[in-house]
Amino acid sequence: MKSLPNTMKLLIILAFALAMVLPASGLAEVRIVATVGDLAAMAREVAGGDAVVDLLARPSEDPHFVDPKPSYVRRLARADVLVYTGVDLEIGWLPTLLIGSRNAALQPGQPGNFDASHHVVLQGVAAGPVDRSMGDVHPGGNPHYTTDPRQMARVALAFGQTMGRIDPDNAPAYRERARNFARDCIRTAQRWEEHFAQLPANARKFVSYHEAFNYVASWLGLEDVIRIEPKPGIAPNPRHVARVVEAIKSQKIRLILQSEYYPLSTANILAQQTGAKIVVIAAQTREDQRYVEHIDHVVSLIFEGLHEH
């Protein structure tokens, strides 16, 4: 028998080498890029071992204002799927990165572009014209829906379907993990609903810095009475701070709630003048956390702040 030509031998060696490093499906590992921590945590659980998830904005970073680093362009250029909040939360930085990535698969309307806001029940959708005099408003709806595990259950189920279309060989596994994530979210939501039902009606009000807790309030039967910001994205002024002080005193509000990336100076003044308690919330899931663990931590802090000891 004649020996194989050197070129053929090399091809066989390469084929064996590729078989050792590629998944059984023969496809390279699916790459997912998520803009914020909550969506990254969801994507990791749905992806399991069949995909890798890369996070852009740090969990402690205000997702409205993210520095669009050149390294983010490179990450997007290599990605198969982009998962983002939508409703203009990332409008100040994500479009520039997408254009720079030149990745056709991630552009709006393409299979790899997953706008999570398309799969939730949005609050705060503008009923009429919007202009800059109203502050940094989101006419398409309030983008802070990831604070509500019921909404994230919907997102996960839709994302499982999307991943199944991107990577058909692993579609059943994506769908199963999405169902498991959604089930955990619903159970978490129900457990906390029962817990907050213990609160009396006069202990359900709070003040927030920014309109970031509308979905939490709706989910748990709370009332965000007034914001420290006079308008979204506008720093507080003395006249408005006086209005907030009056509201806290007249309505006997116990809790001032704000995300960690907002300044504490005004909240400290309010607490000193009224005796209300400040609770600072980690706005997004950390990379070493599961999403429901993050929600448990956040909501337990809110409950403790409202509960009369």
N, C-alpha and C positions, 0 to 999 in steps of 0.2 A: 504493500500500500504506500502511495506517495505521501510524503510529508506535506503538511499544509504550508502554503506560502506565508512568509513573515507578516504580510499585511493582514491576512486572515487570522493569524494567531493573535495579533494585536487587537483586532476587533472582538475576538472572543474574550480576551482578557478584560477589555473595557466593558463588555456586556455583563460579565460576572461582577465587576466592581460596581457598576450601576445598580445591579440587583441587590447588592449588599447595603447600599445607602438609601435607595428609594423605598417608599412605602409599598405594600403589596399591590396597591391599586396602580402603581407605575407612575403616579403623579407626584410632583413636588409638594411639600407641605403647604397647606393653604395659609396665607398670611392675612391677618386681620389688623386694621388700625382703628382704634377708638379714640374719640376726642376727649372724653371725660371718664372719671373713675367708675361711676355707677354703670355706664355702658360697657366699659372694659371688663368689669367683674361679671356682668351678665354674659358677655361674649366668651369669657374663659370657661364658664360652666357649660355653656352650650357647645363650645368647640371641643372640650375634653382634650384627648390626646391627638385629635385629628387636625388641629390647626394651632397656630401660635398667634397671640394677641399682643399688640404693641400699643402703649398709651401715650398720647401727646401731652395734654395738659396735666400738670401735677395735681393731685387731689387737694392740695392746699392753695391752689391758684384760682383766681377768679376766672371762670371760663368765658366771661364776656371779653376779657382783655388778656390775650395770650400772645407772647412774643413769637412771631412766626420764624423760627430758627431754620437755617439752611438744612440742618440734619432732618427736620420734619419733612422737607421736600423729598429727601432721599428715601425716607421710610414709606411715604405715600407712593413713590415711583415703583417700589418693589411689591406693594400690597395687592391683594386680590379683592379685598372687601374693605370699605370704609363705613364705620358705624358712627353716626353723629346725632346730636340732640335735635337740630333743626329749629324751626320757628325763629330763625335769626339769632340764636344764642351765640353761634360761632361766626356770625357774619363779618366781624371786624378782622378776622385772621384766616379762616379756613379757605375761602375762595381763592385767595392769593396762593396758598400752598397747593391747592388742587391744580390751578393753572400751571404752576411751576413744575409739578410732578410729571406732566405730559402723559399721565396714565389714563388712557381712554376708558378703561373698565370702571373707573371710579367716578366718572363725570355724572352729573344729574341725569336721571333717566336710564342709566346703564345698570346691568345686573349687580355690579359690585358696589353700587351707591345705596346704602341703607340709611334712610332718614327715619329715625325711630319715631318722630312726631306723627308720622302718617298712620301709626298703629295705636294711638291713644285717644282718649276723650279729653280734648283740650279745654282749659278754662281761660277766661279773659280774652276771648277773641273779639277784636274791635268791631263795634256795630256801625261805625261811621268813619269819616276821614281822620287820619292821624298826621300830626306834624311835630316838628322838633320842640315846639313850645310845650308839649306835653311830657317832655323828658325822654328818657331812653326806653320807649315803649316797644312792645312786640305786637304788631297788629294781627299777626297770625295766631296769637295765643300765648299764654304764660309758658315759658320753656322749662320750668322747674318741676316737671312731672315725675322725674326719677325719684323724688322723695316719697312717692306713693307706690307701695309694692303691688297694688292692684293694677296700676298702669304698667309697671314693669313686667308683670305676668303676661300682659298682652304683647309687649315688645318682644319678649323672649320667644313666644310661640311663633310670631311672624319671622323672627330672626332664624329660628330653626328651619323654617320652610325655605328661606333665602339661602342658607348654607347648604341645604339639600340640593338646590338647583346649581350652586357653584361647584359642589363636590358630590355628584350623584352616587358615587360608590359608597359614601359614608352617610347618605341621607337618613336611613333609619336611626342611626346613632344620634345624629343631630336632633332629630325630632323627639326622640325619647328623652334626651338630656334637657331639651327645651321644656317638655312637659313636666319633668321633675323640678326644674327651676320655678316654673309657674306655680306648681303645687305648693312649694315652699313659701313663695310670696303670698299666696292666698291664705295659707295657714297662719303666717306671721301677721297679716292684716287682721284676720279674725281674732287672733289672740289679743292683739293690742286694742281692738275695738271693745272687747269685753272688759279689758283693764280700764280703759278710759270711761267706760259707762259708770264707773264708781264715783267719778268726780261730780260734785254738785254743780248746778247751773251757774252759780256765781264764781266758779273757779275755772271757767273755760275760756277766759279772755287773755290775750297777750298782745304785746307790742313787738313789732319786728323792725329791723333796719331797712330791709328791702323786701319787695313782694316775692319772697322765695319760699314761703310756707303756705301758700294758698291751697295746694293739694293736700298737705298734711292736715290743715284745718278742716277741709271738706271731708276727708277720710275719717277723722277722729272726732268730729262734732265740736270743733273749737272755733273761736272767732279772733281773727287778726284785726284789732280795733283800729289801729293807726300805725303808719310807718314813720320811722325817724327821718327817712328821706322825704322831703315835701313832694317830690316827683321822682319816678324811677331814674336812678343814675345821677340825681342832683344832690349835692351835699347839703346837710341841714343848716338852716339859718336861725338866729335867735328867736324870731317871731314864731317860727314853726316849732321850735323846741318848747317854747312856752305852751303852745297848744297841746303838745304831747304830754307835758307835765300835768296840765289840767285834766286831760283824758285819763291818765293813770290814777290821779287822786280821786276824781269824781266817780270813776267806775271800779275803783279798788282793784286795779290790775296788779297781779303778782309777778308777772314774768316779762322780761325783755329778752327777745330771742334774735340772735343774728349769726350769720355764717362767719367763719374764722378769718376770712380775708378782708372783712370790713373793719374800719378803725373803731376803737372802743371809746374814744374820748367823749363823745356825746352820750353814749350809753352809761358811762361812769357818772356823768353829771345827772342824768335822769335817775339813776339808782340812788345817788346821794340825796336828791331832793324829794324822792318819793318812797324810798325803802323797797322798791321792786328789785327782784333778783335778776341778775344777768346770767344767761346761759349761752355760751358760745358753742356753735355746732360745727363739726367737721362736715363740710358740704358734700364731699364725695367719698366713695369707698376707696380705701387704701389698696395697694397692690397685694398686700398680704392678708386681705380680708375677703370673706364672702359678702355678697350684697346684703343678705338678710342679717348678717352679723352687724354690718354698719347700721342698718335700719333699727335693729334692736337697741344699739347703743344710743343713737340719736333720739329715738322716741322715749327711751327710759329717762334721758336727761330732761326732756320736755315734761314728762309726767311728774318727775321729782320737783321741777320748778313750779308746777301748778298746784301740786298737792300740799295741803296745809298740814304741817307737822305739829 
